[in-house]
Amino acid sequence: MGRLVSNHSTNIDGLIPILKKLALNINIKTITPAVISKARGRSSKLTIRLSVKTINGYKAIARKGTTAQEVFISTDLSKDDLKKIIDNYSSN
């Protein structure tokens, strides 16, 4: 079971409940929401997309509306396995 690092006072609406569910997975070590920025396009609902591999996991981009937020996930899972888990939790 991983832990969710709460180092920001603001996050995208609806992101934290999904990340809390994701942190319950035995293969996730830590989840760290990071920088919030403006995006060019619009996303009508909250989407989480895996971006790049990092030293100890992956960087994901969460988007809703014109707001984007980086999320760092520390895990030993493969990109495909992590994507399936994220898609499962974000669709509920």
Secondary structure by P-SEA (a helix, b strand, c coil): cbbbbccccccccaaaaaaaaaaacccccbbbbcbbbbbccccccbbbbbcccccccbbbbbbcccbbbbbbbbccccaaaaaaaaaaaaac
